[in-house]
Amino acid sequence: MASPSLTSNSYLINNLSHDFSFRRDPIFNKESNIILTISCKKNIIVAWKDISHLEAIGNYTMFHFTDGKKLLVSRTMKIFLPKLDGEMFVRIHKSFTVNLNYIAQFDVKEEMFVQLRDGSKISISRRKKKDFIEKARRYFGNFRIN
């Protein structure tokens, strides 16, 4: 399978400004940052609030940032999910995990979608709907579904 292409507004793995010591797995600081392991010699520190959503693309994970930039990491999204802040991030689809703080609107009744502040519209799968509603209620406060 060919790797996904990087767009011009993507972070280029070869041009990362941070070079940290090797860490076997991605680790995180739950207070504010996550350290993404890019390769055996490259890591990058990212603030939680700067990640709008994650997209699974085969054996890769595309991190989408609030400034419109993207970062492609050659690890599956499954590796990152336990490391993410469970109160702030929720998996809404097999291929998508969103930052609840970056949601502009959502519909869980008819169209079943989440719209992010940048205008991206992502479908909520039927299997992930219940989990999304529970986390959204805790995060946004109680809301009513008619």
C-alpha positions, 0 to 999 in steps of 0.5 A: 500500500502506498503511503498517503501524500503530504500536502504543502501545509503539512509538517515535513518529517525531515524538517522538524525543529525538535530533535530529542532522544529516542523514546520507544513509544509515544509518551505524553504529559497529560497537563499540556503536551504530547511527545510524538515519536516520529522515528528513532531519532525524531520526536516533536512536542505538541500541545493538546489544544493544538490538535483538532483531530486524528485520522487513521490512514492504513498503518499511518496516523495523520494529525490535523492541527488547529492552524491547518497544518498536518503531520503524518506519523507511521504508527497506527492511531490505536497506539495514540488513543490510550495516550490522548486525554480521554476527557478531551478526545473521542473516537467517532469513527473507525478512522477519526478521533476528534478534539471536543474543544475544537467542535463547532457543532454536531448532530447525533439524531439525523445526519450523525456528524461532527463539524469542526471549527475549520469547516471539516465535517466528519461522520459519527459511526453508529457504533461510536454514537453512544460513546460520543454522546456520553463524552460530549455530555460530560464535556459540554454539560447536559444537553437534550436529544429529541 
